[in-house]
Amino acid sequence: MTTSQPIYLPPPSQKGSVSLEEAIAKRQSVRDFTPEPISQSQLSQILWAAQGISNTRGRYRTVPSAGATYPLEVFVVCGRNCIEDIGDGIYHYDLAHHSLTLHHKGDVRLELARAALDQEFIYEAPVDIVICAEYERTAMRYGARGERYVHIEVGHAGQNIYLQATALGLATVAIGAFHDEAVREVLRLDKQYKPLYIMPVGKPA
Ligand SMILES: Cc1cc2nc3c(=O)[nH]c(=O)nc-3n(C[C@H](O)[C@H](O)[C@H](O)COP(=O)(O)O)c2cc1C
């Protein structure tokens, strides 16, 4: 069901059946996905790993951030019948409430794939996680060096997505090859957000 009300995701679990060492050993980039939907609890886990609140220190996140300036914003591009009980659309991840807010209705995966050099697995995966940055949050504190810090930080978030997907038996690939402006237009992003990574997530074929 698609609604403009926030979609509260199930709380993330902090116990899993795959060890960290196994997840690191098994992690690999996968570019073949089945069209099978993923569950809300799987999506919950992926978003929490990417940028959720860690339970250890209250407002801190699962990913480190230079000076805790937190420049990253996460969007979810979802196809029709691709996430359990969630309609097609572009959603913003509200990490404070661990919920999704509908940003734009409709399946834009094909447009997103076109904006990324026709990497067709972006369209084939049920879900694409798009990590964007507002550089100013970090640049305000660190000046020109802030840009470097933002790029390092998105790598941390991407690796967490890889490892969490692996631990759940899901698959992903980090995509950096795309036209920034085209992706911004497909996602209807506000001017201050720059897309840095697209990560399709789904069951490996
Ligand atoms: C910054 C960055 C950008 C990448 N961009 C793409 C991409 O646009 N398309 C793609 O298929 N893979 C992309 N990859 C994935 C790499 O191709 C992949 O990590 C590499 O081949 C090593 O394979 P592995 O991840 O399975 O160890 C990217 C990886 C990184 C770190």
The ligand as an ORCA input file, in Angstrom:
! r2SCAN-3c Opt
* xyz 0 1
  C      33.879      3.813     -6.081
  C      33.367      2.569     -6.795
  C      32.621      2.721     -7.955
  C      32.118      1.576     -8.592
  N      31.311      1.738     -9.682
  C      30.798      0.651    -10.296
  C      29.904      0.812    -11.386
  O      29.567      1.909    -11.814
  N      29.409     -0.318    -11.945
  C      29.728     -1.572    -11.504
  O      29.228     -2.544    -12.071
  N      30.563     -1.754    -10.441
  C      31.105     -0.673     -9.845
  N      31.916     -0.840     -8.746
  C      32.177     -2.190     -8.228
  C      33.569     -2.688     -8.630
  O      33.577     -2.979    -10.005
  C      33.909     -3.959     -7.801
  O      33.976     -3.611     -6.442
  C      35.241     -4.557     -8.245
  O      35.119     -5.129     -9.535
  C      35.742     -5.617     -7.268
  O      34.796     -6.673     -7.161
  P      34.162     -7.105     -5.750
  O      33.374     -5.924     -5.229
  O      33.263     -8.280     -6.081
  O      35.265     -7.463     -4.819
  C      32.417      0.281     -8.095
  C      33.175      0.162     -6.932
  C      33.635      1.280     -6.272
  C      34.421      1.120     -4.993
*
